[in-house]
Amino acid sequence: MAEVIKVGMLGIIGILIAIQFRSQKPEYSTYIGLAIGILIFYYALKEFEAVISQFEVIQKYLGSGESYLAILLKVIGITYICEFSSSICKDAGYGTVAEQIEVLGKLSVMFAGLPILFAVIEQMQGFLG
């Protein structure tokens, strides 16, 4: 909880500093926003490491289904990276690029999930035939 408060305060302070530069040096405002975003992303990665350690515990219980967990982690990573990149592009004023990153993220998630769909179809065929 304390970590979330720190990150929230970091974001607010960073944005307040960036607002001060926006009228005189807009490029500095963008750089400050990017730097704050990277710092917050770093904190998010530290939390993600904790989540991965918990997934390792779950993986022991899954046995042969551990490939599904790997797919889940890949999908989570794709969504976070695309969301982060898209937000930076939007903040910099490149909305079209941000939208393309979001489309790429959605397609990547869809393709990453295909092995699960194929496994479900195979099991359904096993029950029917």
N, CA, C and O atoms as a printed pandas DataFrame, in Angstrom:
     atom_number atom_name residue_name chain_id  residue_number  x_coord  y_coord  z_coord
0              1         N          MET        A               1    0.822   -1.192    0.000
1              2        CA          MET        A               1    0.000    0.000    0.000
2              3         C          MET        A               1    0.864    1.253    0.000
3              4         O          MET        A               1    0.569    2.220   -0.702
4              5         N          ALA        A               2    1.931    1.232    0.790
5              6        CA          ALA        A               2    2.822    2.393    0.863
6              7         C          ALA        A               2    3.485    2.653   -0.483
7              8         O          ALA        A               2    3.721    3.800   -0.862
8              9         N          GLU        A               3    3.782    1.575   -1.196
9             10        CA          GLU        A               3    4.410    1.712   -2.516
10            11         C          GLU        A               3    3.465    2.405   -3.495
11            12         O          GLU        A               3    3.896    3.229   -4.302
12            13         N          VAL        A               4    2.198    2.077   -3.423
13            14        CA          VAL        A               4    1.203    2.696   -4.305
14            15         C          VAL        A               4    1.081    4.187   -3.992
15            16         O          VAL        A               4    0.951    5.007   -4.901
16            17         N          ILE        A               5    1.124    4.530   -2.720
17            18        CA          ILE        A               5    1.052    5.944   -2.338
18            19         C          ILE        A               5    2.277    6.689   -2.857
19            20         O          ILE        A               5    2.153    7.803   -3.364
20            21         N          LYS        A               6    3.459    6.084   -2.734
21            22        CA          LYS        A               6    4.686    6.703   -3.242
22            23         C          LYS        A               6    4.592    6.946   -4.753
23            24         O          LYS        A               6    4.923    8.026   -5.241
24            25         N          VAL        A               7    4.146    5.947   -5.465
25            26        CA          VAL        A               7    4.050    6.073   -6.919
26            27         C          VAL        A               7    3.013    7.124   -7.298
27            28         O          VAL        A               7    3.231    7.901   -8.227
28            29         N          GLY        A               8    1.903    7.155   -6.597
29            30        CA          GLY        A               8    0.883    8.163   -6.857
30            31         C          GLY        A               8    1.403    9.569   -6.627
31            32         O          GLY        A               8    1.160   10.472   -7.428
32            33         N          MET        A               9    2.120    9.747   -5.526
33            34        CA          MET        A               9    2.703   11.057   -5.229
34            35         C          MET        A               9    3.768   11.432   -6.266
35            36         O          MET        A               9    3.852   12.587   -6.684
36            37         N          LEU        A              10    4.566   10.468   -6.672
37            38        CA          LEU        A              10    5.571   10.708   -7.703
38            39         C          LEU        A              10    4.915   11.194   -8.990
39            40         O          LEU        A              10    5.391   12.137   -9.623
40            41         N          GLY        A              11    3.831   10.551   -9.365
41            42        CA          GLY        A              11    3.105   10.953  -10.565
42            43         C          GLY        A              11    2.535   12.350  -10.452
43            44         O          GLY        A              11    2.655   13.146  -11.384
44            45         N          ILE        A              12    1.924   12.657   -9.335
45            46        CA          ILE        A              12    1.319   13.983   -9.143
46            47         C          ILE        A              12    2.386   15.076   -9.137
47            48         O          ILE        A              12    2.227   16.109   -9.786
48            49         N          ILE        A              13    3.464   14.846   -8.408
49            50        CA          ILE        A              13    4.541   15.838   -8.348
50            51         C          ILE        A              13    5.174   16.022   -9.727
51            52         O          ILE        A              13    5.458   17.145  -10.144
52            53         N          GLY        A              14    5.390   14.919  -10.421
53            54        CA          GLY        A              14    5.974   15.004  -11.762
54            55         C          GLY        A              14    5.102   15.790  -12.724
55            56         O          GLY        A              14    5.602   16.597  -13.508
56            57         N          ILE        A              15    3.820   15.558  -12.665
57            58        CA          ILE        A              15    2.895   16.280  -13.542
58            59         C          ILE        A              15    2.849   17.762  -13.175
59            60         O          ILE        A              15    2.796   18.610  -14.065
60            61         N          LEU        A              16    2.867   18.086  -11.897
61            62        CA          LEU        A              16    2.884   19.490  -11.482
62            63         C          LEU        A              16    4.143   20.205  -11.989
63            64         O          LEU        A              16    4.082   21.359  -12.415
64            65         N          ILE        A              17    5.281   19.507  -11.937
65            66        CA          ILE        A              17    6.515   20.089  -12.470
66            67         C          ILE        A              17    6.410   20.252  -13.987
67            68         O          ILE        A              17    6.810   21.280  -14.533
68            69         N          ALA        A              18    5.870   19.237  -14.663
69            70        CA          ALA        A              18    5.735   19.308  -16.118
70            71         C          ALA        A              18    4.813   20.448  -16.535
71            72         O          ALA        A              18    5.053   21.102  -17.550
72            73         N          ILE        A              19    3.768   20.686  -15.765
73            74        CA          ILE        A              19    2.840   21.780  -16.085
74            75         C          ILE        A              19    3.560   23.129  -16.029
75            76         O          ILE        A              19    3.263   24.027  -16.817
76            77         N          GLN        A              20    4.497   23.266  -15.106
77            78        CA          GLN        A              20    5.251   24.516  -14.990
78            79         C          GLN        A              20    6.073   24.797  -16.254
79            80         O          GLN        A              20    6.252   25.954  -16.632
80            81         N          PHE        A              21    6.562   23.764  -16.890
81            82        CA          PHE        A              21    7.385   23.924  -18.092
82            83         C          PHE        A              21    6.564   24.005  -19.378
83            84         O          PHE        A              21    7.070   24.455  -20.406
84            85         N          ARG        A              22    5.321   23.580  -19.327
85            86        CA          ARG        A              22    4.516   23.442  -20.545
86            87         C          ARG        A              22    4.392   24.748  -21.333
87            88         O          ARG        A              22    4.460   24.728  -22.562
88            89         N          SER        A              23    4.214   25.860  -20.663
89            90        CA          SER        A              23    3.994   27.118  -21.388
90            91         C          SER        A              23    5.287   27.673  -21.992
91            92         O          SER        A              23    5.248   28.267  -23.070
92            93         N          GLN        A              24    6.425   27.495  -21.326
93            94        CA          GLN        A              24    7.670   28.077  -21.818
94            95         C          GLN        A              24    8.479   27.100  -22.661
95            96         O          GLN        A              24    8.966   27.464  -23.731
96            97         N          LYS        A              25    8.624   25.904  -22.206
97            98        CA          LYS        A              25    9.413   24.877  -22.901
98            99         C          LYS        A              25    8.600   23.583  -22.987
99           100         O          LYS        A              25    8.786   22.683  -22.168
100          101         N          PRO        A              26    7.705   23.482  -23.966
101          102        CA          PRO        A              26    6.842   22.294  -24.035
102          103         C          PRO        A              26    7.616   20.980  -24.188
103          104         O          PRO        A              26    7.160   19.930  -23.735
104          105         N          GLU        A              27    8.792   21.045  -24.830
105          106        CA          GLU        A              27    9.564   19.805  -24.986
106          107         C          GLU        A              27   10.059   19.299  -23.638
107          108         O          GLU        A              27   10.150   18.088  -23.436
108          109         N          TYR        A              28   10.383   20.205  -22.703
109          110        CA          TYR        A              28   10.789   19.780  -21.369
110          111         C          TYR        A              28    9.635   19.109  -20.642
111          112         O          TYR        A              28    9.823   18.142  -19.904
112          113         N          SER        A              29    8.457   19.631  -20.860
113          114        CA          SER        A              29    7.267   19.040  -20.248
114          115         C          SER        A              29    7.099   17.598  -20.708
115          116         O          SER        A              29    6.778   16.719  -19.908
116          117         N          THR        A              30    7.316   17.361  -21.987
117          118        CA          THR        A              30    7.213   16.008  -22.537
118          119         C          THR        A              30    8.282   15.105  -21.943
119          120         O          THR        A              30    8.008   13.964  -21.572
120          121         N          TYR        A              31    9.508   15.624  -21.855
121          122        CA          TYR        A              31   10.601   14.825  -21.295
122          123         C          TYR        A              31   10.355   14.479  -19.827
123          124         O          TYR        A              31   10.634   13.362  -19.391
124          125         N          ILE        A              32    9.836   15.436  -19.074
125          126        CA          ILE        A              32    9.531   15.181  -17.658
126          127         C          ILE        A              32    8.437   14.126  -17.541
127          128         O          ILE        A              32    8.524   13.216  -16.716
128          129         N          GLY        A              33    7.411   14.255  -18.373
129          130        CA          GLY        A              33    6.344   13.253  -18.362
130          131         C          GLY        A              33    6.861   11.874  -18.717
131          132         O          GLY        A              33    6.454   10.880  -18.116
132          133         N          LEU        A              34    7.761   11.810  -19.697
133          134        CA          LEU        A              34    8.355   10.532  -20.093
134          135         C          LEU        A              34    9.188    9.946  -18.952
135          136         O          LEU        A              34    9.107    8.752  -18.665
136          137         N          ALA        A              35    9.990   10.796  -18.305
137          138        CA          ALA        A              35   10.823   10.324  -17.199
138          139         C          ALA        A              35    9.969    9.805  -16.044
139          140         O          ALA        A              35   10.271    8.762  -15.464
140          141         N          ILE        A              36    8.912   10.527  -15.714
141          142        CA          ILE        A              36    8.020   10.083  -14.640
142          143         C          ILE        A              36    7.354    8.765  -15.027
143          144         O          ILE        A              36    7.219    7.861  -14.203
144          145         N          GLY        A              37    6.945    8.668  -16.276
145          146        CA          GLY        A              37    6.334    7.422  -16.746
146          147         C          GLY        A              37    7.282    6.241  -16.637
147          148         O          GLY        A              37    6.872    5.145  -16.252
148          149         N          ILE        A              38    8.541    6.457  -16.972
149          150        CA          ILE        A              38    9.534    5.382  -16.882
150          151         C          ILE        A              38    9.761    4.987  -15.427
151          152         O          ILE        A              38    9.872    3.800  -15.121
152          153         N          LEU        A              39    9.833    5.961  -14.532
153          154        CA          LEU        A              39    9.999    5.648  -13.109
154          155         C          LEU        A              39    8.815    4.848  -12.568
155          156         O          LEU        A              39    8.991    3.887  -11.820
156          157         N          ILE        A              40    7.634    5.251  -12.950
157          158        CA          ILE        A              40    6.448    4.518  -12.490
158          159         C          ILE        A              40    6.423    3.116  -13.097
159          160         O          ILE        A              40    6.032    2.155  -12.434
160          161         N          PHE        A              41    6.839    3.005  -14.351
161          162        CA          PHE        A              41    6.912    1.692  -14.994
162          163         C          PHE        A              41    7.916    0.796  -14.266
163          164         O          PHE        A              41    7.697   -0.408  -14.133
164          165         N          TYR        A              42    9.017    1.388  -13.795
165          166        CA          TYR        A              42   10.005    0.641  -13.021
166          167         C          TYR        A              42    9.379    0.076  -11.744
167          168         O          TYR        A              42    9.589   -1.088  -11.405
168          169         N          TYR        A              43    8.617    0.902  -11.047
169          170        CA          TYR        A              43    7.926    0.424   -9.842
170          171         C          TYR        A              43    6.922   -0.682  -10.195
171          172         O          TYR        A              43    6.765   -1.650   -9.451
172          173         N          ALA        A              44    6.255   -0.526  -11.324
173          174        CA          ALA        A              44    5.303   -1.552  -11.752
174          175         C          ALA        A              44    6.025   -2.865  -12.034
175          176         O          ALA        A              44    5.510   -3.936  -11.715
176          177         N          LEU        A              45    7.207   -2.789  -12.626
177          178        CA          LEU        A              45    7.968   -4.009  -12.896
178          179         C          LEU        A              45    8.386   -4.704  -11.606
179          180         O          LEU        A              45    8.403   -5.933  -11.539
180          181         N          LYS        A              46    8.724   -3.921  -10.581
181          182        CA          LYS        A              46    9.061   -4.522   -9.286
182          183         C          LYS        A              46    7.856   -5.278   -8.732
183          184         O          LYS        A              46    8.006   -6.376   -8.195
184          185         N          GLU        A              47    6.675   -4.705   -8.858
185          186        CA          GLU        A              47    5.456   -5.387   -8.404
186          187         C          GLU        A              47    5.185   -6.616   -9.269
187          188         O          GLU        A              47    4.707   -7.638   -8.778
188          189         N          PHE        A              48    5.490   -6.508  -10.544
189          190        CA          PHE        A              48    5.276   -7.623  -11.463
190          191         C          PHE        A              48    6.162   -8.800  -11.082
191          192         O          PHE        A              48    5.758   -9.955  -11.223
192          193         N          GLU        A              49    7.366   -8.515  -10.602
193          194        CA          GLU        A              49    8.250   -9.585  -10.136
194          195         C          GLU        A              49    7.615  -10.345   -8.974
195          196         O          GLU        A              49    7.741  -11.566   -8.885
196          197         N          ALA        A              50    6.940   -9.629   -8.095
197          198        CA          ALA        A              50    6.256  -10.282   -6.976
198          199         C          ALA        A              50    5.121  -11.162   -7.491
199          200         O          ALA        A              50    4.889  -12.254   -6.970
200          201         N          VAL        A              51    4.428  -10.691   -8.498
201          202        CA          VAL        A              51    3.342  -11.471   -9.091
202          203         C          VAL        A              51    3.901  -12.728   -9.744
203          204         O          VAL        A              51    3.315  -13.805   -9.629
204          205         N          ILE        A              52    5.020  -12.595  -10.423
205          206        CA          ILE        A              52    5.637  -13.759  -11.073
206          207         C          ILE        A              52    6.024  -14.811  -10.041
207          208         O          ILE        A              52    5.859  -16.007  -10.282
208          209         N          SER        A              53    6.537  -14.378   -8.898
209          210        CA          SER        A              53    6.895  -15.355   -7.860
210          211         C          SER        A              53    5.656  -16.107   -7.366
211          212         O          SER        A              53    5.735  -17.294   -7.050
212          213         N          GLN        A              54    4.519  -15.419   -7.301
213          214        CA          GLN        A              54    3.286  -16.094   -6.914
214          215         C          GLN        A              54    2.813  -17.047   -8.015
215          216         O          GLN        A              54    2.265  -18.113   -7.735
216          217         N          PHE        A              55    3.036  -16.646   -9.269
217          218        CA          PHE        A              55    2.682  -17.531  -10.378
218          219         C          PHE        A              55    3.530  -18.804  -10.357
219          220         O          PHE        A              55    3.057  -19.866  -10.763
220          221         N          GLU        A              56    4.761  -18.711   -9.893
221          222        CA          GLU        A              56    5.604  -19.897   -9.793
222          223         C          GLU        A              56    5.015  -20.897   -8.789
223          224         O          GLU        A              56    5.103  -22.110   -8.982
224          225         N          VAL        A              57    4.421  -20.375   -7.729
225          226        CA          VAL        A              57    3.759  -21.247   -6.755
226          227         C          VAL        A              57    2.559  -21.921   -7.410
227          228         O          VAL        A              57    2.349  -23.124   -7.251
228          229         N          ILE        A              58    1.781  -21.145   -8.142
229          230        CA          ILE        A              58    0.613  -21.698   -8.839
230          231         C          ILE        A              58    1.050  -22.729   -9.866
231          232         O          ILE        A              58    0.379  -23.742  -10.060
232          233         N          GLN        A              59    2.181  -22.471  -10.526
233          234        CA          GLN        A              59    2.679  -23.360  -11.570
234          235         C          GLN        A              59    2.962  -24.760  -11.020
235          236         O          GLN        A              59    2.784  -25.752  -11.727
236          237         N          LYS        A              60    3.395  -24.842   -9.776
237          238        CA          LYS        A              60    3.652  -26.141   -9.153
238          239         C          LYS        A              60    2.369  -26.959   -9.047
239          240         O          LYS        A              60    2.393  -28.184   -9.162
240          241         N          TYR        A              61    1.253  -26.274   -8.826
241          242        CA          TYR        A              61   -0.027  -26.971   -8.696
242          243         C          TYR        A              61   -0.616  -27.356  -10.046
243          244         O          TYR        A              61   -1.388  -28.312  -10.133
244          245         N          LEU        A              62   -0.263  -26.626  -11.097
245          246        CA          LEU        A              62   -0.851  -26.882  -12.403
246          247         C          LEU        A              62   -0.281  -28.117  -13.088
247          248         O          LEU        A              62   -0.992  -28.811  -13.815
248          249         N          GLY        A              63    0.969  -28.384  -12.863
249          250        CA          GLY        A              63    1.587  -29.541  -13.494
250          251         C          GLY        A              63    1.715  -29.345  -14.988
251          252         O          GLY        A              63    2.487  -28.497  -15.436
252          253         N          SER        A              64    0.963  -30.123  -15.779
253          254        CA          SER        A              64    1.081  -30.064  -17.234
254          255         C          SER        A              64    0.434  -28.824  -17.834
255          256         O          SER        A              64    0.647  -28.538  -19.012
256          257         N          GLY        A              65   -0.339  -28.090  -17.068
257          258        CA          GLY        A              65   -0.998  -26.894  -17.583
258          259         C          GLY        A              65   -0.164  -25.630  -17.446
259          260         O          GLY        A              65   -0.685  -24.520  -17.557
260          261         N          GLU        A              66    1.142  -25.801  -17.204
261          262        CA          GLU        A              66    1.983  -24.628  -16.986
262          263         C          GLU        A              66    2.148  -23.777  -18.232
263          264         O          GLU        A              66    2.470  -22.594  -18.124
264          265         N          SER        A              67    1.938  -24.340  -19.401
265          266        CA          SER        A              67    2.048  -23.533  -20.625
266          267         C          SER        A              67    0.953  -22.471  -20.661
267          268         O          SER        A              67    1.147  -21.399  -21.234
268          269         N          TYR        A              68   -0.189  -22.761  -20.057
269          270        CA          TYR        A              68   -1.270  -21.767  -20.007
270          271         C          TYR        A              68   -0.872  -20.570  -19.155
271          272         O          TYR        A              68   -1.223  -19.430  -19.459
272          273         N          LEU        A              69   -0.142  -20.842  -18.096
273          274        CA          LEU        A              69    0.332  -19.767  -17.232
274          275         C          LEU        A              69    1.343  -18.890  -17.973
275          276         O          LEU        A              69    1.341  -17.669  -17.816
276          277         N          ALA        A              70    2.197  -19.507  -18.771
277          278        CA          ALA        A              70    3.168  -18.745  -19.566
278          279         C          ALA        A              70    2.448  -17.841  -20.562
279          280         O          ALA        A              70    2.861  -16.704  -20.787
280          281         N          ILE        A              71    1.380  -18.346  -21.152
281          282        CA          ILE        A              71    0.591  -17.538  -22.083
282          283         C          ILE        A              71   -0.053  -16.374  -21.349
283          284         O          ILE        A              71   -0.079  -15.251  -21.853
284          285         N          LEU        A              72   -0.570  -16.640  -20.164
285          286        CA          LEU        A              72   -1.188  -15.578  -19.368
286          287         C          LEU        A              72   -0.174  -14.482  -19.047
287          288         O          LEU        A              72   -0.488  -13.298  -19.165
288          289         N          LEU        A              73    1.021  -14.858  -18.647
289          290        CA          LEU        A              73    2.061  -13.877  -18.347
290          291         C          LEU        A              73    2.448  -13.080  -19.592
291          292         O          LEU        A              73    2.683  -11.874  -19.521
292          293         N          LYS        A              74    2.510  -13.762  -20.723
293          294        CA          LYS        A              74    2.844  -13.076  -21.967
294          295         C          LYS        A              74    1.767  -12.051  -22.322
295          296         O          LYS        A              74    2.080  -10.936  -22.741
296          297         N          VAL        A              75    0.522  -12.423  -22.158
297          298        CA          VAL        A              75   -0.589  -11.517  -22.464
298          299         C          VAL        A              75   -0.576  -10.315  -21.524
299          300         O          VAL        A              75   -0.802   -9.186  -21.957
300          301         N          ILE        A              76   -0.313  -10.551  -20.247
301          302        CA          ILE        A              76   -0.235   -9.446  -19.294
302          303         C          ILE        A              76    0.893   -8.495  -19.681
303          304         O          ILE        A              76    0.718   -7.277  -19.659
304          305         N          GLY        A              77    2.037   -9.047  -20.033
305          306        CA          GLY        A              77    3.172   -8.222  -20.452
306          307         C          GLY        A              77    2.859   -7.403  -21.691
307          308         O          GLY        A              77    3.196   -6.221  -21.758
308          309         N          ILE        A              78    2.221   -8.020  -22.666
309          310        CA          ILE        A              78    1.851   -7.315  -23.893
310          311         C          ILE        A              78    0.924   -6.156  -23.579
311          312         O          ILE        A              78    1.113   -5.051  -24.089
312          313         N          THR        A              79   -0.072   -6.397  -22.746
313          314        CA          THR        A              79   -1.036   -5.333  -22.461
314          315         C          THR        A              79   -0.383   -4.172  -21.717
315          316         O          THR        A              79   -0.662   -3.013  -22.025
316          317         N          TYR        A              80    0.472   -4.457  -20.752
317          318        CA          TYR        A              80    1.126   -3.376  -20.020
318          319         C          TYR        A              80    2.065   -2.574  -20.917
319          320         O          TYR        A              80    2.057   -1.344  -20.878
320          321         N          ILE        A              81    2.863   -3.253  -21.714
321          322        CA          ILE        A              81    3.802   -2.551  -22.590
322          323         C          ILE        A              81    3.058   -1.693  -23.605
323          324         O          ILE        A              81    3.435   -0.546  -23.847
324          325         N          CYS        A              82    2.009   -2.242  -24.196
325          326        CA          CYS        A              82    1.248   -1.473  -25.188
326          327         C          CYS        A              82    0.523   -0.293  -24.551
327          328         O          CYS        A              82    0.476    0.793  -25.128
328          329         N          GLU        A              83   -0.030   -0.499  -23.386
329          330        CA          GLU        A              83   -0.720    0.595  -22.692
330          331         C          GLU        A              83    0.256    1.706  -22.330
331          332         O          GLU        A              83   -0.047    2.885  -22.511
332          333         N          PHE        A              84    1.409    1.337  -21.826
333          334        CA          PHE        A              84    2.429    2.315  -21.450
334          335         C          PHE        A              84    2.906    3.090  -22.679
335          336         O          PHE        A              84    2.968    4.319  -22.656
336          337         N          SER        A              85    3.240    2.377  -23.739
337          338        CA          SER        A              85    3.716    3.022  -24.967
338          339         C          SER        A              85    2.648    3.915  -25.571
339          340         O          SER        A              85    2.939    5.026  -26.016
340          341         N          SER        A              86    1.430    3.441  -25.588
341          342        CA          SER        A              86    0.319    4.204  -26.141
342          343         C          SER        A              86    0.086    5.491  -25.358
343          344         O          SER        A              86   -0.161    6.544  -25.946
344          345         N          SER        A              87    0.164    5.407  -24.058
345          346        CA          SER        A              87   -0.035    6.592  -23.222
346          347         C          SER        A              87    1.039    7.639  -23.468
347          348         O          SER        A              87    0.748    8.834  -23.515
348          349         N          ILE        A              88    2.275    7.196  -23.625
349          350        CA          ILE        A              88    3.359    8.139  -23.913
350          351         C          ILE        A              88    3.117    8.831  -25.245
351          352         O          ILE        A              88    3.305   10.042  -25.363
352          353         N          CYS        A              89    2.701    8.070  -26.241
353          354        CA          CYS        A              89    2.429    8.664  -27.558
354          355         C          CYS        A              89    1.271    9.662  -27.488
355          356         O          CYS        A              89    1.327   10.724  -28.108
356          357         N          LYS        A              90    0.230    9.323  -26.739
357          358        CA          LYS        A              90   -0.896   10.247  -26.590
358          359         C          LYS        A              90   -0.466   11.531  -25.900
359          360         O          LYS        A              90   -0.851   12.625  -26.314
360          361         N          ASP        A              91    0.336   11.396  -24.842
361          362        CA          ASP        A              91    0.815   12.576  -24.123
362          363         C          ASP        A              91    1.686   13.461  -25.001
363          364         O          ASP        A              91    1.694   14.681  -24.836
364          365         N          ALA        A              92    2.416   12.861  -25.928
365          366        CA          ALA        A              92    3.283   13.625  -26.815
366          367         C          ALA        A              92    2.507   14.221  -27.986
367          368         O          ALA        A              92    3.068   14.970  -28.785
368          369         N          GLY        A              93    1.214   13.892  -28.091
369          370        CA          GLY        A              93    0.398   14.448  -29.158
370          371         C          GLY        A              93    0.313   13.586  -30.409
371          372         O          GLY        A              93   -0.145   14.054  -31.451
372          373         N          TYR        A              94    0.744   12.343  -30.321
373          374        CA          TYR        A              94    0.707   11.440  -31.469
374          375         C          TYR        A              94   -0.375   10.372  -31.261
375          376         O          TYR        A              94   -0.086    9.190  -31.071
376          377         N          GLY        A              95   -1.621   10.831  -31.306
377          378        CA          GLY        A              95   -2.751    9.945  -31.061
378          379         C          GLY        A              95   -2.869    8.815  -32.060
379          380         O          GLY        A              95   -3.255    7.703  -31.702
380          381         N          THR        A              96   -2.537    9.091  -33.312
381          382        CA          THR        A              96   -2.639    8.053  -34.346
382          383         C          THR        A              96   -1.652    6.928  -34.083
383          384         O          THR        A              96   -1.993    5.754  -34.228
384          385         N          VAL        A              97   -0.449    7.275  -33.703
385          386        CA          VAL        A              97    0.554    6.257  -33.377
386          387         C          VAL        A              97    0.087    5.455  -32.155
387          388         O          VAL        A              97    0.245    4.235  -32.109
388          389         N          ALA        A              98   -0.483    6.144  -31.178
389          390        CA          ALA        A              98   -0.990    5.474  -29.979
390          391         C          ALA        A              98   -2.068    4.462  -30.345
391          392         O          ALA        A              98   -2.084    3.350  -29.816
392          393         N          GLU        A              99   -2.960    4.840  -31.239
393          394        CA          GLU        A              99   -4.021    3.925  -31.658
394          395         C          GLU        A              99   -3.456    2.708  -32.376
395          396         O          GLU        A              99   -3.962    1.599  -32.204
396          397         N          GLN        A             100   -2.415    2.901  -33.175
397          398        CA          GLN        A             100   -1.799    1.778  -33.879
398          399         C          GLN        A             100   -1.120    0.825  -32.899
399          400         O          GLN        A             100   -1.153   -0.392  -33.085
400          401         N          ILE        A             101   -0.508    1.378  -31.863
401          402        CA          ILE        A             101    0.098    0.526  -30.831
402          403         C          ILE        A             101   -0.988   -0.288  -30.133
403          404         O          ILE        A             101   -0.791   -1.468  -29.843
404          405         N          GLU        A             102   -2.132    0.338  -29.865
405          406        CA          GLU        A             102   -3.235   -0.374  -29.223
406          407         C          GLU        A             102   -3.762   -1.495  -30.114
407          408         O          GLU        A             102   -4.077   -2.580  -29.625
408          409         N          VAL        A             103   -3.858   -1.242  -31.411
409          410        CA          VAL        A             103   -4.308   -2.279  -32.350
410          411         C          VAL        A             103   -3.311   -3.429  -32.363
411          412         O          VAL        A             103   -3.700   -4.597  -32.330
412          413         N          LEU        A             104   -2.012   -3.092  -32.412
413          414        CA          LEU        A             104   -0.988   -4.131  -32.381
414          415         C          LEU        A             104   -1.091   -4.952  -31.102
415          416         O          LEU        A             104   -0.961   -6.176  -31.135
416          417         N          GLY        A             105   -1.324   -4.283  -29.980
417          418        CA          GLY        A             105   -1.458   -4.987  -28.712
418          419         C          GLY        A             105   -2.634   -5.950  -28.720
419          420         O          GLY        A             105   -2.522   -7.082  -28.248
420          421         N          LYS        A             106   -3.757   -5.501  -29.254
421          422        CA          LYS        A             106   -4.944   -6.365  -29.303
422          423         C          LYS        A             106   -4.709   -7.574  -30.191
423          424         O          LYS        A             106   -5.089   -8.692  -29.844
424          425         N          LEU        A             107   -4.077   -7.345  -31.343
425          426        CA          LEU        A             107   -3.783   -8.476  -32.230
426          427         C          LEU        A             107   -2.784   -9.436  -31.584
427          428         O          LEU        A             107   -2.917  -10.653  -31.710
428          429         N          SER        A             108   -1.788   -8.890  -30.895
429          430        CA          SER        A             108   -0.790   -9.737  -30.236
430          431         C          SER        A             108   -1.419  -10.586  -29.140
431          432         O          SER        A             108   -1.080  -11.759  -28.986
432          433         N          VAL        A             109   -2.331   -9.996  -28.382
433          434        CA          VAL        A             109   -3.029  -10.749  -27.341
434          435         C          VAL        A             109   -3.862  -11.855  -27.974
435          436         O          VAL        A             109   -3.901  -12.978  -27.472
436          437         N          MET        A             110   -4.527  -11.531  -29.077
437          438        CA          MET        A             110   -5.350  -12.530  -29.750
438          439         C          MET        A             110   -4.489  -13.708  -30.233
439          440         O          MET        A             110   -4.852  -14.869  -30.046
440          441         N          PHE        A             111   -3.343  -13.393  -30.855
441          442        CA          PHE        A             111   -2.474  -14.462  -31.351
442          443         C          PHE        A             111   -1.828  -15.246  -30.209
443          444         O          PHE        A             111   -1.621  -16.454  -30.325
444          445         N          ALA        A             112   -1.513  -14.569  -29.114
445          446        CA          ALA        A             112   -0.921  -15.265  -27.975
446          447         C          ALA        A             112   -1.917  -16.231  -27.350
447          448         O          ALA        A             112   -1.516  -17.255  -26.797
448          449         N          GLY        A             113   -3.207  -15.925  -27.428
449          450        CA          GLY        A             113   -4.235  -16.779  -26.843
450          451         C          GLY        A             113   -4.691  -17.916  -27.726
451          452         O          GLY        A             113   -5.448  -18.775  -27.274
452          453         N          LEU        A             114   -4.253  -17.947  -28.974
453          454        CA          LEU        A             114   -4.693  -19.006  -29.892
454          455         C          LEU        A             114   -4.371  -20.418  -29.403
455          456         O          LEU        A             114   -5.203  -21.308  -29.574
456          457         N          PRO        A             115   -3.202  -20.666  -28.802
457          458        CA          PRO        A             115   -2.957  -22.040  -28.313
458          459         C          PRO        A             115   -4.000  -22.511  -27.299
459          460         O          PRO        A             115   -4.328  -23.697  -27.259
460          461         N          ILE        A             116   -4.517  -21.609  -26.491
461          462        CA          ILE        A             116   -5.554  -21.988  -25.530
462          463         C          ILE        A             116   -6.837  -22.345  -26.272
463          464         O          ILE        A             116   -7.511  -23.315  -25.928
464          465         N          LEU        A             117   -7.170  -21.556  -27.290
465          466        CA          LEU        A             117   -8.357  -21.855  -28.095
466          467         C          LEU        A             117   -8.225  -23.216  -28.767
467          468         O          LEU        A             117   -9.174  -24.000  -28.781
468          469         N          PHE        A             118   -7.054  -23.495  -29.323
469          470        CA          PHE        A             118   -6.841  -24.790  -29.975
470          471         C          PHE        A             118   -6.952  -25.939  -28.976
471          472         O          PHE        A             118   -7.492  -26.994  -29.307
472          473         N          ALA        A             119   -6.449  -25.748  -27.764
473          474        CA          ALA        A             119   -6.541  -26.795  -26.737
474          475         C          ALA        A             119   -7.994  -27.054  -26.365
475          476         O          ALA        A             119   -8.395  -28.202  -26.172
476          477         N          VAL        A             120   -8.783  -25.985  -26.264
477          478        CA          VAL        A             120  -10.206  -26.142  -25.944
478          479         C          VAL        A             120  -10.917  -26.887  -27.072
479          480         O          VAL        A             120  -11.735  -27.771  -26.813
480          481         N          ILE        A             121  -10.612  -26.538  -28.315
481          482        CA          ILE        A             121  -11.231  -27.215  -29.463
482          483         C          ILE        A             121  -10.855  -28.691  -29.480
483          484         O          ILE        A             121  -11.706  -29.538  -29.749
484          485         N          GLU        A             122   -9.598  -29.013  -29.198
485          486        CA          GLU        A             122   -9.168  -30.407  -29.152
486          487         C          GLU        A             122   -9.900  -31.189  -28.066
487          488         O          GLU        A             122  -10.291  -32.338  -28.275
488          489         N          GLN        A             123  -10.081  -30.561  -26.905
489          490        CA          GLN        A             123  -10.817  -31.243  -25.842
490          491         C          GLN        A             123  -12.267  -31.439  -26.213
491          492         O          GLN        A             123  -12.847  -32.478  -25.897
492          493         N          MET        A             124  -12.865  -30.474  -26.871
493          494        CA          MET        A             124  -14.251  -30.623  -27.305
494          495         C          MET        A             124  -14.391  -31.756  -28.313
495          496         O          MET        A             124  -15.354  -32.521  -28.272
496          497         N          GLN        A             125  -13.424  -31.855  -29.216
497          498        CA          GLN        A             125  -13.465  -32.953  -30.194
498          499         C          GLN        A             125  -13.296  -34.302  -29.497
499          500         O          GLN        A             125  -13.885  -35.301  -29.910
500          501         N          GLY        A             126  -12.490  -34.322  -28.439
501          502        CA          GLY        A             126  -12.301  -35.561  -27.684
502          503         C          GLY        A             126  -13.584  -36.017  -27.010
503          504         O          GLY        A             126  -13.846  -37.215  -26.911
504          505         N          PHE        A             127  -14.396  -35.048  -26.540
505          506        CA          PHE        A             127  -15.654  -35.391  -25.890
506          507         C          PHE        A             127  -16.707  -35.816  -26.907
507          508         O          PHE        A             127  -17.553  -36.662  -26.617
508          509         N          LEU        A             128  -16.651  -35.229  -28.094
509          510        CA          LEU        A             128  -17.677  -35.502  -29.107
510          511         C          LEU        A             128  -17.353  -36.730  -29.947
511          512         O          LEU        A             128  -18.258  -37.400  -30.446
512          513         N          GLY        A             129  -16.077  -37.026  -30.104
513          514        CA          GLY        A             129  -15.745  -38.099  -31.036
514          515         C          GLY        A             129  -14.961  -39.118  -30.414
515          516         O          GLY        A             129  -14.595  -40.098  -31.063
